[in-house]
Amino acid sequence: MVQALGIGGIFFRAKDPAALAAWYEAHLGVNPVPTGPEGTPWMTEAGVTVFAPFPEDSDYFPEDRGFMLNFRVADIEAAVAELAAAGIVVSHRQDMDGIGRFARIHDPEGNPIELWQAIPA
C-alpha cells in the first residue's frame, strides 16, 4: 500500500490569489509558493495532522464551504490577540479536554480557518 508521508500542498481557488497569499503570509506566516530558486517555501513543524472528511450536512463549518483549514499554533492567546489587533474577527473559542484549545477566523475570501493549540504530548 502507498503510504502518504504528509501534506505536500494545499491547493484551492481564489478570486485574488496574490492578495490572498499575501494575507496568509502577513497574518499566519505562510510563505507563498516560490516563483524561482531564491524563494523559500513554507516549512511546517512536525506534529499532528488530522485528515477528517466530514458528513456533507455537518454544521462544524459553513455549509457553503467544502473545506476548512486548521493551523496548529504554539500560543493561541497570543495568536488571537495579534489577529484581533489586526482587525480580524475571532470566533468559536473552545477548549476540548484532552485535545486542545481552538479559535476560528476567516480569510478575506470567507474561507474558515481553525487555529489549534494542541495539548502537549
Secondary structure by P-SEA (a helix, b strand, c coil): ccccccccbbbbbbccaaaaaaaaaaccccccccccccccccccccccccccccccccccccccccbbbbbbbccaaaaaaaaaaacccccccccccccccbbbbbcccbbbbbbbbcccc
